[in-house]
Amino acid sequence: MTQLGFCVKELLGGLDWWKRDGHKTEGNNATSGAEISYGC
């Protein structure tokens, strides 16, 4: 995927850990229309 130009992250612990660490997901405190940076 990275060779195709996509920003890729490995989610150790899955989506549960992603949310627990405070990262936003669609429909969970995400501001509609705002750009969200994930550090890629």
N, C-alpha and C positions, 0 to 999 in steps of 0.2 A: 504494500500500500504506500509506503514512503517513497518508493521508486516512481510511483504514479503522481507524487506531489501532495499526498494527503498527510496531515498532521496526525500522528498515531500515538496513543498512550496505552500501555499495558495496565489494566486495572487489577492489580494485586488485591485480593479481597473482594473483588467484584464491585458491583454498583452499591452495595450496602456500605462498604468502606469509603467509596467516593462521596456518598451523602454524609456519612459520619464525619468525614474530614472537612465538611462545610462547603464542598463544591456544589454549584447549582445544577439543577436538572430542569428540563422543560416542565412547566406546571408547578414547580416547587421554588417559589420566590424569584423566578426568572422574570425580568422586566421585559414586557413585550416591545419589540423593536429596538432594544438596546443591544449593543455589541458586547459579548462576553469573552474575555480572554482566559484561556486555559494554560498559558505558559508554554505554548508550543514554539 
